[in-house]
Amino acid sequence: SGELAFGQVPLLEVDGVPYQQSQALLRWAGRKTGLYPDELQMRCDEVCEALADIRKVTLPQVYGHVLGRDPTTGALLVPMTDEQKQEVERALNHSILPVRFAQLERHLTKSGGPYFCGPKMTVCDLMFFVVGSDILDGSFMDGIRPSVLDACPLLRGLIEAVGA
């Protein structure tokens, strides 16, 4: 219908004006609630961008296709063979995700915790909570094992803290 400027949800309407893109909405809500304070925005954005990098590299696993969906038709593009799908799953579980989460674990350690920006919860903690809790309960995406977080006790603790 053309109502979604980028052809996808989420959409938030504020005073009759529609806004889209999940990260824009997250930051807006964070500013409104004090979870994205000026003095922590760059530190918080580091984590959000690291999580965006993780999301990008997992897209072939999500769709089973190299390029995801056609922005006009929604059709899946460039399908992977079963062998390629297995290679992607193996690389994500045994190399890419454990390394990326170890990087976030080090970042959390440097912050002094218990949150990514130190003693104050921010939107990046919420963003990680969604990813991390979905990985642990198996709903993140097919084939991604909770073991990718095995070497990250602080990240597991962060999931518990935010969940509480």
QUIWOHU-V897155 format. One record per residue. N is the residue number from 0. RES is the residue in one small letter. PHI is phi in whole degrees, -180 to 180 (none if undefined). Layout:
[[N/RES/PHI] [N/RES/PHI]]
This chain:
[[0/s/none] [1/g/85] [2/e/-72] [3/l/-94] [4/a/-56] [5/f/-109] [6/g/73] [7/q/-156] [8/v/-92] [9/p/-85] [10/l/-137] [11/l/-123] [12/e/-106] [13/v/-124] [14/d/52] [15/g/81] [16/v/-105] [17/p/-82] [18/y/-130] [19/q/-134] [20/q/84] [21/s/-59] [22/q/-69] [23/a/-63] [24/l/-67] [25/l/-62] [26/r/-66] [27/w/-61] [28/a/-63] [29/g/-63] [30/r/-65] [31/k/-67] [32/t/-107] [33/g/83] [34/l/-94] [35/y/-144] [36/p/-70] [37/d/-48] [38/e/-71] [39/l/-116] [40/q/-61] [41/m/-67] [42/r/-62] [43/c/-65] [44/d/-63] [45/e/-56] [46/v/-69] [47/c/-60] [48/e/-71] [49/a/-63] [50/l/-69] [51/a/-65] [52/d/-62] [53/i/-63] [54/r/-59] [55/k/-61] [56/v/-71] [57/t/-92] [58/l/-57] [59/p/-59] [60/q/-68] [61/v/-65] [62/y/-95] [63/g/71] [64/h/-136] [65/v/-67] [66/l/-109] [67/g/72] [68/r/-112] [69/d/-68] [70/p/-68] [71/t/-95] [72/t/-98] [73/g/83] [74/a/-69] [75/l/-70] [76/l/-114] [77/v/49] [78/p/-65] [79/m/-93] [80/t/-75] [81/d/-59] [82/e/-64] [83/q/-64] [84/k/-61] [85/q/-65] [86/e/-63] [87/v/-63] [88/e/-60] [89/r/-62] [90/a/-64] [91/l/-65] [92/n/-76] [93/h/-109] [94/s/-134] [95/i/-62] [96/l/-68] [97/p/-58] [98/v/-69] [99/r/-62] [100/f/-71] [101/a/-65] [102/q/-63] [103/l/-67] [104/e/-61] [105/r/-64] [106/h/-63] [107/l/-65] [108/t/-60] [109/k/-63] [110/s/-71] [111/g/84] [112/g/56] [113/p/-80] [114/y/-111] [115/f/-61] [116/c/-107] [117/g/95] [118/p/-81] [119/k/-109] [120/m/-70] [121/t/-134] [122/v/-62] [123/c/-68] [124/d/-67] [125/l/-66] [126/m/-63] [127/f/-65] [128/f/-55] [129/v/-61] [130/v/-66] [131/g/-63] [132/s/-67] [133/d/-67] [134/i/-65] [135/l/-65] [136/d/-93] [137/g/84] [138/s/-100] [139/f/-62] [140/m/-171] [141/d/-56] [142/g/89] [143/i/-90] [144/r/-92] [145/p/-57] [146/s/-63] [147/v/-64] [148/l/-106] [149/d/-59] [150/a/-90] [151/c/-129] [152/p/-64] [153/l/-70] [154/l/-65] [155/r/-64] [156/g/-65] [157/l/-64] [158/i/-59] [159/e/-64] [160/a/-64] [161/v/-67] [162/g/-61] [163/a/-72]]
